[in-house]
Amino acid sequence: MKGKRQHLLLYFVLGMMTGLVTAAIFQIIYAWLFH
């Protein structure tokens, strides 16, 4: 159970990182479009 919880935490962190990177990319694209 402990290992499973750690895997879930790892996936959660990876998902957060991916979401932040995606948001940053979208912000850059919007900045270019509306410049």
N, C-alpha and C positions, 0 to 999 in steps of 0.2 A: 504493500500500500504506500509505503514511504517513497519508493522509486516512482510509482505511478504519479504521485502528487508532484514530485520534482519534474517529471516529464511535462505535466500539465502546465507548471509554472514556466518551464522553458518555452513551450509553445506560446503561452500568453505573452511572454517578453518578446519573442520573435514576431508575433503578430503586432504588438505595439510598435516595435521598431519599423516593421514594414509599413504600417499605417502612417507613422511620422514621415518616413521617406516619401511615401506617395503624396502626402499632403504638401510637403516641401516642393516636390516636382510640380504639382498642380499650381502652387503659388507662383513658381517661376514662370510657368506657361501663361498664367493669367497676367502676370506683370508684363511679359513680352507682348501679349495680345492688346492690352489696354495702354501701352506706352505711347 
